[in-house]
Amino acid sequence: MNTEPWRLGAAELAAAIRDRRLSAREATDSVLARIAAVNPQLNALATVLADDARAAADAADAHQALAQARGEPLGPLHGVPVTIKVNVDVAGQPTTDGVVALKDNVATEDSPLVRSLHDAGAILVGRNNAPAFSLRWFTDNAFHGRTLNPFDAQVTPGGSSGGAAAAVATGLGPIAHGNDYGGSIRYPAWACGVVGLRTTVGRIPSYKASAPNRIVTNQLMSVQGPLTRSVRDARLALQVMAQGTPLDPQWTPAPLEQPDAARPGRVALFTGWKGSRVDRCVLAACEQAARWLEAAGFTVEEAEPPHFAEVSAMQFQLVMNDMRRGGVAFMREHGDEALRRALEHYLTVTPEWDRDQILEALTRRFNIARDWAVFLERFPVLLMPNSWERPLPIDDDQASPERVQQILLAQSPLLSTAVLGLPGLSVPTGRSEGLPAGVQLVANKFREDRLLAAGEVIEHAAGWDVLEQLPSRWL
């Protein structure tokens, strides 16, 4: 092939392998060579599984020869290299969650989404880095080290799936797995100039045998999803990851595509929240995306989602009070210094609630979710920033509780949607002042199809190719 395999998207790579223009081993070797060239400086991958990946690629090529001789179909990701975050289970590998104390926490079985990727023929080449306990918007930990933002080493690559975003952005695999509790897919995708899909709670199974007891807010808000370089690949990854299992009782067999998905409809543009400073680059990206959607036939109107300030604050208040009961002590004991400092800042700015306050918040959450559902029936797509501020300077959460409070306000577009369990798509729009620019799209539950359709309109208009935009040091 004229194009180096590591530069290809997942759909292109799968087609080339299926058509025998490329072998799974050639694709894997190309990505591993790219990892060897880039990852020592970037540190997007905490672990590189080179030997296992080559063996799996050889097995995939042998299987392909037999399957095609018998006229049997190949999996949709047959031979495609992928990476998995360090906080879900991969059989035989430690689920470290970026924590030294968990270095021997070896998984005995794959998490369901990992199994689905294997069943689809994907080749696991490495594990994406994350902050300790995946609890920061910065990807750095005392065990695996710091992941750089490939566009600016002084700016966060996002968190907690910052390793996934940086890996995809630099060609260390076309699909990376991430998860999103309060923006941990969408924020890194935006910071690194790639596509990040936060799925609906119940769309992709969330389960790991190494830690099966999830606290209540994690059950209500945390999801799995893909980070990719194109909307097309995000759709493909979603189709693979969304396979069901009884291990996650929230998993729902909702259709991935409905007939009205691509039909241009009404879009709510929300950029004017008075509760936080809005960076001019953030505002410009949203306004540009709105113009592109209007040119494609969408009707764009300015509108604020219901109870926005209230529900945004509720996310962190619920999460931190839940963690006070189930997790803070363990994190204080085993987290690294940066995690402990950030955690203390989080706790300082979060009022301690009693039982009745927590139950009242959960009751109120249900009513707000109803109002948002009605709003998103009127406006099938909500267009807004991922954050009101530009990507944060590294370790900005270490400064003070007051700065952390400002960060929480800035992240309200991420927090508001997470607390309601809604899907969100981060899609690039271009570049601004040296960093990637982009927007977030939100829809009603299980309407990822609407997000992907609108995201493709923006993607096509932007003409953004992150590999072409990388600084020369990575090329």
C-alpha positions in Angstrom: 0.0 0.0 0.0 1.1 3.6 -0.7 -0.2 4.8 2.7 1.5 3.5 5.8 -1.0 1.3 7.6 -0.8 3.1 10.9 -2.2 6.2 9.2 -5.4 4.4 8.1 -8.7 4.6 10.0 -10.3 1.4 11.4 -12.9 1.0 8.6 -10.2 1.5 6.0 -7.8 -0.9 7.7 -10.5 -3.6 8.1 -11.4 -3.3 4.4 -7.8 -3.5 3.3 -7.2 -6.6 5.4 -10.5 -8.2 4.3 -9.6 -7.6 0.6 -6.1 -9.0 1.2 -4.4 -5.8 0.3 -2.8 -6.0 3.7 -2.4 -8.6 6.3 -3.3 -8.3 10.0 0.4 -8.8 10.8 1.5 -6.0 8.5 -1.1 -3.7 10.0 0.0 -4.7 13.5 3.7 -4.3 12.8 3.1 -0.9 11.3 1.2 0.3 14.4 3.8 -1.2 16.7 6.6 0.5 14.9 4.7 3.8 15.2 4.3 3.1 18.9 8.0 2.4 19.3 8.8 5.7 17.5 6.4 7.9 19.4 5.3 6.5 22.7 8.6 6.8 24.6 8.2 10.6 24.5 4.4 10.8 24.4 3.6 8.1 27.1 0.1 7.6 25.9 0.4 3.9 26.4 1.3 2.6 29.9 1.9 -0.9 28.6 2.8 -2.1 25.0 1.7 -5.7 24.3 3.9 -6.2 21.3 4.5 -10.0 21.5 0.9 -10.7 22.3 -0.2 -8.5 19.5 2.0 -10.1 16.9 0.9 -13.6 17.9 -2.8 -12.5 17.7 -2.2 -10.9 14.3 -0.6 -14.1 13.0 -3.6 -16.1 14.3 -5.9 -13.6 12.7 -4.2 -14.1 9.3 -4.4 -17.9 9.7 -8.1 -17.7 10.6 -8.8 -15.4 7.6 -7.3 -17.9 5.2 -9.6 -20.7 6.5 -12.7 -18.5 6.9 -12.5 -17.1 3.4 -11.9 -20.6 1.9 -15.1 -21.7 3.6 -17.0 -18.5 2.6 -17.4 -17.4 6.3 -17.5 -13.7 7.2 -14.7 -12.0 9.1 -15.4 -9.9 12.2 -15.9 -6.1 11.5 -12.6 -5.2 13.1 -10.6 -8.2 11.9 -6.9 -7.4 12.2 -7.4 -3.8 13.4 -5.1 -2.7 16.3 -6.9 -1.2 19.3 -5.9 0.0 22.7 -7.7 -0.4 26.1 -7.6 1.9 29.1 -5.8 0.7 32.2 -9.0 0.7 34.3 -10.9 -2.2 32.7 -10.0 -5.9 32.7 -7.9 -7.6 30.1 -7.4 -11.2 30.9 -3.8 -11.9 32.1 -3.0 -8.2 32.4 -3.0 -6.0 35.6 -5.9 -3.6 35.9 -3.8 -0.9 37.5 -6.0 2.2 37.2 -2.7 4.1 37.3 -2.1 3.0 40.9 1.1 1.4 42.2 -0.8 -0.6 44.8 -2.8 -2.3 42.0 0.2 -3.4 40.0 -0.5 -7.1 40.8 -4.3 -6.8 40.2 -4.2 -9.3 37.3 -7.5 -9.8 35.6 -8.7 -13.4 35.2 -11.2 -12.5 32.4 -11.9 -9.8 29.9 -14.4 -7.1 30.6 -17.4 -7.6 28.2 -16.4 -4.8 25.8 -12.9 -6.2 25.6 -14.3 -9.6 24.7 -16.5 -8.0 22.1 -13.5 -6.3 20.5 -11.7 -9.7 20.5 -14.7 -11.4 19.0 -14.8 -8.7 16.2 -11.2 -9.6 15.3 -9.5 -6.6 16.9 -5.8 -6.9 17.9 -4.9 -5.4 21.3 -1.6 -3.6 21.1 -1.5 -1.7 24.4 -3.1 -0.1 27.5 -4.0 3.6 27.6 -2.7 5.7 30.5 -5.0 7.4 33.0 -4.6 9.4 36.2 -4.7 7.5 39.5 -8.2 6.1 40.0 -9.2 7.9 36.8 -10.3 10.9 39.0 -8.7 13.9 37.3 -9.0 15.8 34.0 -5.2 15.4 33.7 -3.4 12.2 32.7 -0.5 11.7 35.0 0.3 9.2 37.8 3.2 8.1 39.9 3.1 4.6 38.4 3.0 5.1 34.7 4.0 8.7 34.4 2.6 11.7 32.5 0.9 11.6 29.1 1.7 14.6 26.9 -0.8 16.5 24.8 0.7 16.1 21.3 -0.1 19.7 20.4 1.3 21.4 23.6 3.2 19.6 26.4 2.2 22.4 28.8 -1.5 21.7 28.3 -3.5 18.7 29.6 -4.3 15.9 27.1 -7.5 15.7 29.1 -8.5 13.0 31.5 -9.1 10.5 32.5 -8.9 9.0 29.0 -6.0 11.2 28.1 -3.8 8.3 27.1 -6.6 7.1 24.7 -6.9 10.5 23.1 -3.2 11.1 22.7 -2.7 7.6 21.3 -5.4 7.9 18.6 -4.3 11.5 17.7 -0.8 10.3 17.0 -1.5 7.0 15.1 -1.0 4.5 17.9 -4.1 2.6 16.7 -7.3 3.9 15.1 -9.6 3.0 18.0 -9.0 3.5 21.7 -11.3 2.6 24.5 -12.2 5.1 27.2 -14.8 5.7 29.8 -16.7 8.8 30.9 -18.0 9.5 34.5 -17.8 13.3 34.2 -16.3 14.1 30.8 -13.4 11.6 30.7 -14.0 10.7 27.0 -15.2 14.0 25.6 -12.7 16.3 27.3 -9.6 14.4 26.2 -11.0 14.0 22.7 -11.5 17.7 22.5 -8.0 18.5 23.9 -6.3 16.2 21.4 -8.4 16.9 18.3 -10.1 13.5 17.9 -13.7 12.2 18.1 -14.9 11.0 21.4 -18.3 9.3 22.0 -19.8 9.2 25.5 -22.6 6.6 25.2 -25.9 6.3 27.0 -25.8 4.5 30.4 -26.7 1.0 29.4 -25.5 1.1 25.8 -22.1 -0.6 26.3 -21.7 -3.0 29.2 -19.8 -1.7 32.2 -18.4 -4.6 34.2 -15.1 -5.8 35.5 -14.7 -9.0 37.6 -11.7 -7.4 39.4 -14.0 -4.7 40.9 -17.6 -5.7 40.4 -19.1 -3.5 43.2 -19.7 -0.1 41.6 -20.9 2.8 43.8 -24.3 4.3 43.1 -23.2 7.4 41.2 -20.9 5.2 39.0 -23.9 3.1 38.1 -25.9 6.2 37.2 -23.3 8.1 35.3 -20.3 6.2 34.1 -20.1 4.7 30.6 -17.7 3.1 28.2 -17.0 4.4 24.7 -14.6 4.8 21.8 -12.1 7.6 20.8 -11.3 7.6 17.1 -10.0 9.9 14.4 -13.3 9.9 12.5 -17.0 9.7 13.2 -17.2 6.7 10.8 -14.8 4.8 13.1 -16.7 5.9 16.2 -19.9 4.4 14.7 -18.0 1.2 13.8 -16.5 0.9 17.3 -19.9 1.5 18.9 -21.5 -1.3 16.9 -18.8 -3.7 18.2 -18.6 -2.5 21.8 -22.4 -2.4 22.4 -22.9 -6.2 22.4 -25.0 -7.3 25.4 -24.2 -9.3 28.5 -26.2 -10.3 31.7 -23.1 -9.1 33.7 -24.4 -5.5 33.3 -28.1 -5.5 34.3 -28.4 -1.9 32.9 -27.4 -3.0 29.4 -30.3 -2.3 27.0 -30.8 -3.8 23.5 -31.8 -0.5 22.0 -31.4 -0.1 18.2 -28.2 1.6 17.2 -29.8 3.3 14.2 -33.3 4.7 13.8 -34.9 5.9 10.5 -34.9 9.6 11.4 -31.2 9.7 12.5 -29.8 11.7 9.5 -32.9 13.9 9.0 -31.9 17.5 9.6 -33.9 18.9 12.5 -33.8 21.5 15.2 -30.6 22.2 17.1 -30.3 24.1 20.4 -27.2 26.2 20.4 -26.1 26.9 24.0 -23.0 29.2 24.5 -24.1 32.0 26.8 -24.2 30.6 30.3 -23.7 33.5 32.7 -22.2 31.3 35.4 -18.8 31.0 33.8 -16.3 32.7 31.6 -16.6 31.6 28.0 -13.3 31.5 26.1 -13.5 33.2 22.7 -12.0 30.2 20.9 -14.7 28.0 22.5 -17.5 30.3 21.4 -16.1 30.6 17.9 -16.0 26.8 17.5 -19.7 26.5 18.5 -20.8 29.4 16.2 -18.9 27.9 13.3 -20.4 24.4 13.9 -23.8 26.0 14.0 -23.3 27.6 10.6 -22.2 24.3 9.1 -25.3 22.6 10.5 -27.5 25.3 9.1 -25.9 25.0 5.7 -26.8 21.2 5.8 -30.5 22.0 6.5 -30.6 22.0 10.3 -32.5 24.8 12.1 -30.4 26.3 14.8 -31.8 28.3 17.7 -30.2 29.6 20.8 -31.7 27.8 23.8 -30.5 26.9 27.4 -31.2 23.4 28.7 -33.4 23.3 31.8 -31.9 23.8 35.2 -28.4 23.8 33.7 -26.5 25.4 36.7 -28.4 23.2 39.2 -27.8 19.9 37.5 -24.2 20.7 36.7 -23.4 21.3 40.4 -25.4 18.2 41.3 -23.1 15.9 39.5 -20.0 16.6 41.5 -22.0 16.9 44.8 -23.5 13.5 44.3 -20.3 11.9 43.2 -18.1 13.2 46.0 -20.6 12.4 48.7 -20.9 8.9 47.3 -17.1 8.6 47.4 -17.0 9.9 51.0 -18.9 6.7 51.8 -17.2 4.3 49.4 -13.8 5.1 48.2 -12.1 8.2 49.7 -10.3 6.3 52.4 -8.8 3.8 49.9 -7.8 6.7 47.5 -6.1 8.6 50.3 -4.1 5.6 51.3 -3.1 4.4 47.8 -3.4 7.4 45.5 -0.3 9.4 44.4 0.4 12.9 45.7 -1.3 14.6 42.8 -4.5 12.5 43.2 -4.6 13.1 47.0 -4.2 16.9 46.6 -6.9 17.1 43.9 -9.1 14.9 46.0 -8.8 17.2 49.1 -9.6 20.2 46.9 -12.7 18.3 45.6 -13.8 17.5 49.1 -13.2 21.1 50.3 -15.5 22.6 47.7 -18.2 20.0 48.1 -20.6 20.3 51.0 -21.1 17.1 53.0 -24.6 15.9 52.6 -26.6 13.7 55.0 -28.8 10.8 53.9 -31.9 13.0 53.3 -30.0 15.5 51.2 -28.6 12.8 49.0 -32.1 11.2 48.5 -33.6 14.6 47.8 -30.9 15.2 45.1 -31.6 11.8 43.5 -35.3 12.7 43.5 -34.6 16.1 41.9 -32.3 14.5 39.4 -35.2 12.3 38.1 -37.4 15.4 37.6 -34.6 17.3 35.8 -34.0 14.3 33.6 -37.7 14.5 32.6 -37.4 18.2 31.7 -34.2 17.5 29.6 -36.0 14.7 27.8 -38.8 17.0 26.8 -36.2 19.7 25.8 -34.4 17.1 23.6 -37.6 16.1 21.9 -38.1 19.7 20.9 -34.4 20.1 20.0 -33.1 16.6 19.0 -29.5 17.8 19.0 -28.0 20.2 21.6 -24.8 22.0 20.5 -22.5 23.4 23.2 -18.9 23.4 24.3 -17.1 20.6 26.1 -15.8 23.2 28.5 -16.2 27.0 28.8 -12.4 27.3 29.2 -9.7 26.2 26.8 -7.8 23.0 27.7 -6.3 23.5 31.1 -2.6 24.0 31.9 -1.1 20.8 33.3 -1.8 20.1 36.9 -4.1 23.1 37.2 -6.2 21.2 39.7 -3.2 21.3 42.1 -3.3 25.0 42.7 -6.1 25.6 45.3 -9.7 24.7 46.2 -10.7 28.0 44.7 -9.2 27.1 41.3 -10.8 23.7 41.4 -14.2 25.4 42.0 -13.5 27.5 38.8 -12.6 24.3 36.9 -15.8 22.6 38.0 -17.8 25.6 36.7 -15.8 25.4 33.4 -16.6 21.7 33.0 -20.3 22.1 33.5 -21.2 21.2 29.9 -19.6 17.8 30.7 -21.0 17.3 34.2 -24.6 18.2 33.4 -24.9 15.6 30.7 -23.1 12.9 32.7 -25.3 13.2 35.8 -28.4 12.5 33.5 -26.8 9.5 31.8 -27.1 11.1 28.4 -24.9 10.5 25.3 -22.5 13.1 24.1 -20.1 13.4 21.1 -17.0 15.5 21.0 -16.1 16.4 17.4 -13.2 18.6 16.1 -13.9 21.8 14.2 -10.3 22.8 13.4 -7.5 24.6 15.2 -7.3 27.8 17.2 -4.2 29.4 18.7 -2.2 26.3 18.3 -4.7 23.8 19.9 -7.5 21.7 18.5 -10.9 23.3 18.6 -14.2 21.4 18.8 -17.7 21.1 20.1 -20.0 18.8 22.0 -23.3 17.4 20.7 -25.9 15.9 23.1 -29.1 13.9 22.4 -31.7 12.0 24.3 -30.9 8.6 25.7 -30.0 5.9 23.1 -29.9 8.4 20.3 -26.2 8.2 19.6 -27.2 7.9 15.9 -28.4 11.5 15.9 -25.1 12.6 17.3 -23.1 10.7 14.8 -25.1 12.0 11.9 -24.8 15.6 13.0 -21.1 15.0 13.8 -20.4 13.8 10.3 -21.8 17.1 8.9 -19.4 19.1 11.1 -16.5 16.7 10.4 -17.1 17.0 6.6 -17.3 20.8 6.7 -14.2 21.1 8.9 -12.0 18.9 6.8 -9.9 18.1 9.9 -7.3 15.4 9.8 -5.5 15.3 13.1 -2.5 13.4 11.7 -1.9 16.2 9.2 -2.1 18.8 11.9 0.4 17.3 14.4 3.5 19.2 15.2 6.6 18.1 13.3 8.2 16.4 16.3 5.6 13.6 16.0 6.0 13.1 12.2 
